[in-house]
Amino acid sequence: QVQLVESGGGLVQAGGSLRPSCVTSGSVFSFNVMGWYRQAPGKQRELVADVSSGGATNYADSVKGRFTVSMDTARNAVYLQMNNLRTEDTAVYYCAAAFLPETGYDYWGQGTQVTVSS
């Protein structure tokens, strides 16, 4: 059974940094795309960033220049370096993984809370 497990969330002051991680267990195949989504209270889940196995990245406008997504294809792991955090970045962050991007994400993690205080 494939599982994505996030860690590395937490509480940080505005301007600080966090680096959530997401590792995979139970998969013998490599994902082609892994990404991070977030959901704030009362809002819809939104894409934060994603990365392909070839290294191509995509970011939400709100995080460009502050967040960096990276993927370890050997471990089927994805990381999100978050710098200069803002209070509006507060949300539950979910990682996701896809074998075929055109068919959508196949697996989701359980989420990790990120809280940014002013």
Secondary structure by P-SEA (a helix, b strand, c coil): cbbbbbccbbbbcccbbbbbbbbbccccccccccbbbbbcccccccccccccccbbbbbcccccccbbbbbcccccbbbbbccccccccccbbbbbbbccccccccccccbbbbbbcc
